[in-house]
Amino acid sequence: MGVRQDISYALRMLRRSPGFTAVALLSLALGIGANTAIFTLVDTLMLHRLPVEKPEQLVEFLVLYPGDPPLNVFSRQSYEHFRDHNHVFSGITGVRPSRVNVHGEGIEPETVVGETVVENCFEVLGVRPAAGRLIAPGDSGVAVVSWPYWKSRFNLDPAIVGRRIVVQDTPVTIIGVTGRAFSGLQAGMQPDIWLTLGADNPGPLELIARMKPGVRIEQVRAEMAVLFRWTLEERTRGSKDPVMRQLKFRVQPAGAGLETELRDRFGQPLMALMAVVGLLLLIACINLANMLLARGAARRHEIAVRAALGAGRWRLARQAMTESLILSVAGAALGVVVAYFGAAALAAILTSGRFVGGAPHIDVQLVPDARVLLFTGIVALLTGVLFGLAPAWKSLDSGLAGGLREGGRAGESRFARLFGKSLVIAQMALSVGLLSAAGLFVGHLANLKHLDLGFRRDHVLLVNLDAARSGLSGEALSRAYEELLARLERIPGVRSATISAPTPISGAGATRFVNVEGHAERPEDRRYISVSWVAPQYFATLGTPLLMGRDFSFADRGKPRVAIVNRAMARYYFGGANPVGKHFTFDGDSEAYEIVGVAGDAKYFEIREPDWRTVYLNAFQSPAPASSFAIRTSGNPEAVAPAVRRMVRDTLPTVAVARVTTLADQVDASIVPERLTAALSGLFGALGSLLVAIGIYGLLAYMVARRIREIGIRMALGATRGAVSRMVLAEALRMSAAGLLIGAFIAYAGRRLTGSLVHDLPVGSGLPIVFGAVTMVAISLAAAYVPARRAARVDPVEALRHD
């Protein structure tokens, strides 16, 4: 009964203060919502357990090539060696993700996400079917579809079992549907169809194994380190790459799924953002505690009356805590709504980046799962306790006689005033750390955006064509593309056009070893050389300088092969000598290439990489030129895209336009993690600063209201309006100084932690801390301006009458 009365009374008091309630709920909704949104993605990408039998028993194998991210890529022979010689697994299986073409009766031809699996895959994982049965040892020529694909393409028709479809021009029989909860082994990649691998398929596999009951992962690592030596010998046998022997092997738990590009790119940035939003929520809690303290001081007379009527101190404290918990629960409910839309927006940003295997999909559920709801509930409870403790403690310390004697005035002790100031100082210190982190991430993004890439990213349209069904090949396709390039350059607004395979910063490319004429390279110094096929005018179109020699020509077709090297390659192999006229061959090839030019260094695979030694080959000397066109325009490149599509259709009616984008967008897609962290940390820093401003304003406004009589006396004794304003501003600056001192320490310690989570951050620079400090001083003075001006306008006569 008492709890129900407390809740009813708290709701009435909150309704009587709509402004306070709105600010409190908005602050909590933003703080809790931001935390829940980030945690939703962390849970989806890194924590969500696979819906299989005993996922904690699953492990995966990774190889680490120096300088590259870890990869789960093994040969069929390695899989069989691990399977036949281990003593720690109850089963090992393998999968191979791909995109496949599907058609059949009632199915329009389409490309879907597929996965070819070793026949024991579902048996090792312990997946249960929703209909029919799943692939098992001995099966061939069969397929299993996912529950979402079954629903979207077959309307949950149970007659799907036994139906024949065509996958990659091969007829297969659908034998079953996976359970609704099973979405594959990789976060963000939901396979639509699973196919049998077959013993004669030699391609690479991603391996996953189930440990025997009672086996510890340390035992697995010890045994697999021995078995991996066979794989290492297999990979290095016949390889001329000296770095290949430096391959490292890792066994890691796979209960949350296999390592993916999505998890590798965004795992650490999301963890850094979790720390940032944690600071934001803490600032919101402190701000609300200060607001509740001020509100409690204003209600001291009311509390004293309730105490005089028999309310005990514990009942008063419980009432204060009930009010704060109601606010936190309501704020959490609003926060879940904010989190849903926030997580959906973040998922869209995450999947907008460049991914080698195609764009992933992150499904944000309308109703959060139990783990996310539990997280939100814990955050709400801690929030309510955190910002409710201070007013509850204050209620325990309420003086009955003093509260009744002061009437409507809310008196407060010196300790209470210092405690309120301490809360604001803590807010400011945390906000300095938050703003410093924002400055760090924004500065890192600015450095990447202004990085010299060796080419101009502006005003370049990228057009990928699909000539697979054009009926053209070899020389005919080469002549057709030459004609298309000439016609593209006649489009108004187009300055030049060329072919590039791959286009810069696309994440794809080829590498080879080379043997350079007159250069005896030591085996331990050999490194892969990046290879790109380009057409004439590539360097003019991309804005990469041609330092010496000549460009490619269409007249090179049918003549001895020529190449252009970049400055890094010329410097390494030829020092200060002129490389033009020299020759080289690729490992395994006998035909030599003549170097006809030297180009400036340019980024190739990644924006963050050092300058690779690069060879450019004439695309029109290859058996069939690539289908990636780069077009430099005089204005907005997207404005000429319709004309380019029409020209392709008119010139090559059987060639499809597969993709159109801009080089600037392609570069931006490669730095989505940095853009995400910079944008969100900046947003959260701004929200934290707003909360601090509200806190400073509220404290100083309350202070001015409490000291009206004192200010009136000062002015009656000769104090000027300017002196009174300076008194209020000085109070704000004193709090700022203390907050900045503590905040600088927090920012200094925090940037080291952030630097360990996000690579290549400029943690050595002190500018982000200076930025946070200067911003907080400006915010403090701005927040103090209105209370200072109000204090300066106090009428001494009215103030002396103030009770």
Secondary structure by P-SEA (a helix, b strand, c coil): caaaaaaaaaaaaaaacaaaaaaaaaaaaaaaaaaaaaaaaaaacccccccccccccbbbbbbbcccccccccccaaaaaaaaacccccccccbbbbbbbbbbcccccccccbbbbbcccccccccccccccccccccccccccccaaaaaaccccccccccbbbbcccbbbbbccccccccccccccccccbbbbbccccccccbbbbbbcccccaaaaaaaaaaaaaaaaaaaaccccccccccbbbbbbbcccccccccccccaaaaaaaaaaaaaaaaaaaaaaaaaaaaaaaaaaaaaaaaaaacccaaaaaaaaaaaaaaaaaaaaaaaaaaaaaaaaaaaaaaacccccccbbbbbbbccccaaaaaaaaaaaaaaaaaaaaaaaaaaaaccaaaaaaacccccccaaaaaaaaaaaaaaaaaaaaaaaaaaaaaaaaaaaaacccccccccbbbbbbbcccccccaaaaaaaaaaaaaaaaaccccccccccccccccccbbbbbbbbcccccccccbbbbbbbbbccccccccccccccccccccccccccccccccaaaaaaccccccccccccccccccbbbbbcccccccccccccccccbbbbcccccccccccbbbbbbccccccaaaaaaaaaaaacccccccccccaaaaaaaaaaaaaaaaaaaaaaaaaaaaaaaaaaaaaaaaaaaaaaaaaaaaaaacccaaaaaaaaaaaaaaaaaaaaaaaaaaaaaaaaaaaaaccccccccaaaaaaaaaaaaaaaaaaaaaaaaaaaaccaaaaaacc
